[in-house]
Amino acid sequence: MKDCQFQTVQQAGLFLKQHIEQDLQYQIKLQDHALLILPGGNSIKLFFPYLIVLDVPWDKITIGLSDERCVPFDHEMSNERQLRECFLDLLPTYNYCPLNKNLIAKIQEFPPITILSMGEDGHVASLFPQEYDEWKDSGMGIYKTTKQKINRESLSEVALVLSSNIYILCTGNEKNGFFDRGKLHSLPFKTIFEKSMFIRC
């Protein structure tokens, strides 16, 4: 686990941009294609402006979501709606793969570059600590939550750790306070955290 702290979103955004750009270019050089997994939620919206201007051939990159709320795609809480409005529709071209078995197949074929965000309770994607006993054995696939006010679907832990690189966005006082108090060590995400770089601001 690497902890990268920044004073401003701009500093964090430029750092993330540089790394994601290099990662995607490297994947394309290796296999003529790349897979980029993005989160929903508020944190990623701060970083979309830095990702939109990546110097990469978007026609060789497939974009997918780490998780989605179980709502219609046009619902205001839909991660796909946010992704389209704030990111995909602003790209010159894009290949989008919904969160389904086809995305799982692509992850098994192309180890993705994955950006996640951490919730105030420490959850990543839609794997919640309080549901650990339910998702810990979900295997390679998609896990559906059972205890949330609006239930969600999420890439499983096994699917996420196939990523070649994982970046976890940690923004705001609440989330950073959670991090600084050492509470990460009590969370059931050891395999994910071990290969992650935290982007904190």
Secondary structure by P-SEA (a helix, b strand, c coil): cbbbbbccaaaaaaaaaaaaaaaaaaaaaacccbbbbbbbcccccccaaaaaacccccccbbbbbcccccccccccccaaaaaaacccccccccccccccaaaaaaaaacccbbbbbbccccccccccccccccccccccbbbbbcccccccccccccccccccbbbbbbbcaaaaaaaaaccccccccaaaaaabbbbcc
